[in-house]
Each structure stands twice: as C-alpha cells, then as structure tokens.
C-alpha cells in the first residue's frame, strides 16, 4: 500500500513566478502616439493630444505600431544583398518590422540546403541576420528572431539522450489474473523509442487492482488504494511478483527517456537540432548557451540593441506517444501539492495522447489537475521566465504563443512581454480573450496575432479575407499583427513566382501567403499597412477596459470554449469580457477599488464564475481562489456565480479539512450582498443588472457589433466592428444601422470619428449625451470597422468646439465641414435638424441629380506571367471595352489572368451640375485591392471592405473621368502555369464587379 497523506509543502507557491513578472511589468507604462524614434513609451495618447498633434500621429503611425511580417528563410541559404533588398521592400510597403523564421515545408528535397554550411545558426545564417539587422536600423524597422529553427524550440549540439532534451514518460503493462505470477523482464514500453534515443531509465514499477466501476469508455479502471510500488523487487531488469487473489491486477512499468522530437520540417541544422526540455532549467540553458556561443557575435549583439525587437517562440507543440515529462517533476509535484506523484501515475500516463487508466472519477480529475498545474509552474518558471530574463539582457522582449499543452496559457500570458495568438489555430474570439486577460492583469500592452494563415490559401488569399479575419480579433484584444507571411525570394529548383515557405504543401497549394512584390496587390499594400498601423495605434493607447472578468479554473486556450451567456448572448448586447485564471488573482493589480477589479488596468466591473468546462463543468474552486473572491467581494466587487455552489469541491486532491474549509468560505461568499448565484445561464444578465452592473457599450437590441474599449488620460477609444464571434458561425453577418451608447470617462467629452483608412479625424456632428454616456449612430457593412474617440473639444485639432451639434435630423448625414455644421442628402427636399442648444433649423436642398450606374468601361490589364526565372515576372497587356462589368473569368482573353487592371470611364455632367453638388462613388464588389482616381486626382485609400469613396467637389460640369485600379491574387494564372500544384484551385472572379454607382448629394450649412 502507498501513503497518499499530504506532507507540508516546501516549494514556491504557483504564483511566485507571476508576481515576479508583474513586478517587472509594473515599471512599464502605456504606449504613446509619439513619432518614430521617440524615447517615451509611457505617455498616453491623450497627453500627446494635448499638444495638438494627435491627429498627425494617428494619420502617420510610427514604425513601432505598424504590422510586421513573418519572414520565412530557407535556413541560412540566403544572400545578404537580397536580405537588405527585402528589408527595403517591407519598409517601403509601410510595415514596421519582420520576424526571421527558418521554415521550408515546401522543400521536399532538402539536399540543396547543405545544412552544414547553410543551416540555421551557421555563419551564413548569422551573416543574413546581421544584414537584416543593419538594414533595419537604417530604415527604422525592428527584427524579431525565433528561438530556434521552425518549432518547437530546439538547438543542435544536444542528443535525444541529453539532460537538456525533451523527455517523455513511457509505460509498459501486463495484466494478471487473480493469484497469477509475473516472472520475467519488466514490461517494455508499449511504443518503441524514437529514432536516435539510445537510453531509457526505469523510473518505477507498480501493481494495481482493476476496478471496473472506475472504467470509462477508453480507460481501464483501477483502485487507487491498491496501488503498490514493486520497484525494489526488480533485480537485473526482471520482476518476480504474485498478484493477490482478490481480482485482476495490472503491472505497470514507467520509463523515462528522450522523446527524440525534432523541429518541424527538418533537418535545419548539422548536427540535427533536437527539441529542448521546456520544463527544466537545463532545457532553456541549452538554448541560451548555443546562442551565446554560435549566434551572438559582437556585431549581432550591438545591432540587437538598435533594431532588435523580440525573441519569438511559436506554439508549444511537444509531441510524444507517452506523457510529457521532466526529471524534476516528482520533486516539483511534492513541493506544489505536498504529495508524492508516483502513486498517482496510473491516472496520468498517456498512450498516443489517450488516457490509459482511471481511478474514481473525481479523484482522477483532481490528480490530473494537480499534475498539469505543476507542469504549468515549471513551464513558466524554467522556460518562459528564464527566456524572458535572457532576452531582456540582449535588449529584446519575449513574444510567444504559450499554448499547445494542458498548461495555464492565461498565466503564461501574464509572464510574457508579448503573448501571441493565431488566426488559423484559434477557434473563436474567446481564445484571444484568454491571452488578453493575462496581458492586461500583468500591466502589459501588446497582444500579437499570427495573422492570415489559411489552409490551401497560397496565392489565392485576398486582403479582404485577411481584414475580415482580423476585424473580430482586434475587438477581442489583439493589437499587433504579424502577417503570415513574407518568403525569401529564391531557392534552387522552385517555380515562379519564387520560393514559398508553405507551398507546395504535400504536393498542392499550401498554407498562407508569400506576400511581397511577387503579388500584383503589393502596389496597394501600403494602404492596408496604413490601416493596420492606425488600428494598432489606437488599440495600443492607454489601457484596455473590459466589463467582466470570467474566472477560468483551468487556463487553457486555443480550445474554442467560451463563457456561458457572455459568448452567446452578452456580446450581442454590447458586453465585453476577458478570462482570468487563479494565478492572476494574486498579482499586484488584483485589487478592488471603487467596485472595480484591477482599477488601474482593465477595471472589471464584475467577476463571473462557473463550473470548469475542461473537467465536465464541475463546480470547483481552489481554496486560495475562493479566499480571493471573498476578499474582492468584501472590497465591493460584484460577483455572479453560475451553478450549484453549495456543492463546490477543490479542483485538486484536497488536504485534510480543505473541502470543509472551502465550503465554509464559499458559504460566506454566497451570503455577501454583492454576490448573486444563478442556476440557469440565461439569468446571468439579469443578475448583473440586479447588481447595478452595466456594459460600457449598449444598444437597444441584439447586434453583431463587436467592440474594444481603451482609456488614456480621460479619453475613451472605441474600436467597433460588425463581425461575429467565430468565422464559422452561421448565418452570415448582415449590415447594421442602429444607435450605440458609449460610456465616457470625462464629463463634457465629445465624440470624434477616426478613419483608419485615411488617417483623418473628424468631430461627430450628430449625437446625444446623457450624463456619462454619448449615443451615436453606427452604420456598418459586414466586417467593416469604425473607431470613435471621446475626448475634450479640440483633441484632434477640432475648431468646432463652440458650435452646436445636431441631436436629431431628417437629413441622411450631418457633418462638421470647413463651412460649419452641414447637412447632406441624396434627394431634394427640406430637412429639419434639432440642435444641441435647443433650437431647430431647416435646410432646403434643390435639384440633386438622380444616382446613376456607370456601366461602360475601358479596361487595360497587366497580365502577370512566369518570366525568365522563378523570381521574374513577364507582363502581357490586354485592352477590353466593357458595356457591363463582369468578372475577368467571364471574359475569354482574361479568364485565367492575374495582375493589375485599370478601369476607365468617361461621363458628362450637364448644366444642372453646379458647384454646390457633390457625389459619392460606390464601387460595389471588387477583388481584390483597389485605388480610385477622379479627374487626375488620386483619392485617399479606399476602405477595402466597404469601397465607397467621397468625391467631394472633384466632379465638374462637362466631361469627367474616373479610373479604378484593381489588383488581384495570382491563383488564376498559377492554375495554368503550374497546374501540378495549383490546378485544383477554383477559378476566381477577379476584377471590378460592381455595380458602380455615382450618387450625387446636396449639402447645406445649418450652423
């Protein structure tokens, strides 16, 4: 029999690592809107606005907030001159930096790489890094570097048997009938060791009686009290043991060995790189020692201080047929829980990711919780914190995707300088909200996203699709975009248009894109980069605000699991939420003041707690977390609990008396006046209302509007997007047109509209106010975005502070223009407007021409085709006259064309057109990017999601010319030029599809 009694805990609490991380973050402030090169990183946007320059800084966001590219290199087979050229291309396109990543999934024959000379970490690779850093310094960009080649973190110089290499716990088993004898070699592991693994150590041999009452569909049930240690009876590798005659028994052996995992799509190095142990100091030290010895030349060190950005680690995709392991786990488990791990191992061992054995269900859940909580602590301490400390010594930040295992990613996000999610792997927006909770409770600013990877999307991805994906992600807390991606130009044997990291993939069109000058749309990409930079600028300003913190007992992410009521219902009513896990409750920010949790950060108005989704929605709470909730409630924080909390149990194996103490604390919590318990999730909203909790954003009925709110020195910034919680949700999002009420932090603050496409800031001319709120009308097409700032008059150089504004109007639009308060309408008539100062005015608009559809166009197309080499493009010109707009795929000579099309139409405005007339141009459907020129004047960048542009007074009586330049993806051409890879793609409908409408409007000043 084994002793399962707890002993006093001697190790550090699980939150020690987070507390240290928070202490570091506490010294950091919020990003300002300063120009590139500014030394200040702690001045808020509103402070910048006080100088009268906020509008300028919004229009021209600095490099620090502009999007980055994931820059794929074929290891070190790169030329410094080409590296410098590509840095220039990235800078000229308006991006702020790049992350160098060694990836070549598209290369089936890696013999051309010669990893001894051109592998990751070789002199050739280092020379490329030096070229990138030096050119980035000249251009004001930053360069991020991955921890190792591909992923997970790995370095050459270790073997699978090394102490620093990733480990697994493999198991073997034999079943014995009652009274039967096992005699012979200890059971071998059920899986052979991976290639290169030459050593394995027997950790333990156990016997346990089968208890079918504890069995599940996939797990053999065992009796925990029967588990006995047979290790001392093993001699010379053999075991001689007779089972009792009280039932069927199993003999289980446990073997510690290297998993032999190598980074994705290798080899990348010579000797081969092996994945390091992510749970031990030895594993991280292997990484840092290799860098110190082989990569960090004097030149690289110096350049990192100038143009280095972050050290980056991709998602933690540790793969093994057994259980993730590290030699220090038994001691760490005892330090963490006060118990021995070894008697509990049957409930933990894995066979190809599947559990093998189980004890009684509740105990099994508790054991697994304690195990993975211990692993989380080791991961955050020995890997994340250690890498972050080392990165800081080089002048770098640590950016990482802290998910992929059953570890607390929310807690890891609080340790990281920059947590990162991904648009491909995340199932919905709540996956981002998990990381955002860790970021904001730690007092950090940036949540990054690996953005725009689509299965089979190579050379067919549109920027419109990219923007639709990112629209909702920004509302969930993302404020940095690392675009997936930009491939190095060349590699031996590749086809046009050049080397691509992920295509072909298994012989067909692969993942993501390889953006760059090889794409026709690259000509328009500065417009997209400007838009993204301005969105980032706003969303990195000040501090994020969220209405509710959702407590998650198990802090996983990348699961697609949301929060009851909030995910399905609350979001549609304007509520915003983030997720917290237990370790975050002990951070310095976790205080309550004036009814707000973390008042200097996300300032949550309430805390919501429900059962643990990851353990059958069991109503569970750690005693230390229950005490924190009670402390918060006493300080004035409203709390809503969903479920039968009078039956609460600890998540892990309880100490003596712990369960009773937990119920006592929860009983006291439930009796608090600011605590509500509901058993039906549909009543969560009513409970919040009863507690006096309201969201910062409200509207009269359910809407697909998503929002993100940030505050800086009394200025409220609202990012609004007409999107959905997950891209797979049906039905599709429709257009919205309704009023939205926004909370304002500062009395008498007024709303401004910030256009992230043009960089213009304009005072909103029609709104109502009521105490601490402002109500504006929001009209958005699917995936379209809007940014509203509410601040003092004059914040963006506005000179209309003394003028009245409209509170209601019969006109379609009310705008502040250079002439003053102005109404606009597309039909003649008299329009009455109620002003803020209590009077009503009328304006009459006469002789407004009817809208007209522009159907006749001359189209000149640059047809991009393979050139003399894989990186050269040959252009063929086509000219077509169109009586109606149709996709290129329906025009015989353009059916398989990719490239740039220039549409030109000429029309005449008669004598009825006067200088007072203006017009909008509605482009309808366009694939992909576009720009518009009117009578020789190129207009501001076009909203690529909703391409409607205001022509203002550019039209004149007589002849007028409009040109629309459209750029497409390359897929239609590649279907023909490289059918072996891309022939399976569907021919896409490219071009200006319309309908294109000219919509005249009248305008009159009313105040």
Helices and strands as residue ranges (DSSP letters): H 16-26, H 45-50, H 54-59, G 63-65, E 68-73, H 80-92, E 97-102, G 110-113, H 115-118, H 123-139, E 142-146, E 154-155, E 167-176, E 181-185, E 200-209, G 212-214, E 220-221, G 224-226, E 228-229, G 231-233, E 238-242, E 249-258, E 274-275, H 281-290, I 291-295, H 298-307, E 308-313, E 323-325, H 329-337, G 342-347, E 350-351, E 354-355, E 357-358, H 361-378, I 379-385, H 386-393, E 397-400, H 409-415, E 418-422, H 429-441, E 447-451, H 463-475, E 480-487, G 520-524, H 525-539, E 543-545, E 548-551, I 566-570, G 571-573, E 577-580, G 582-586, E 592-593, E 596-597, E 606-609, G 613-615, H 623-634, E 638-642, G 645-647, H 658-670, E 675-678, G 681-683, H 684-690, E 697-698, E 705-712, E 715-722, E 736-743, E 750-754, E 761-763, E 768-770, E 773-780, E 785-791, E 806-809, E 813-817, E 820-825, E 829-835, E 840-845, E 852-853, E 857-866, E 873-882, G 888-890, G 892-894, E 899-909, E 918-922, E 925-927, E 929-934, E 937-938, E 948-952, E 958-967, H 971-977, H 979-982, E 991-994, E 997-1005
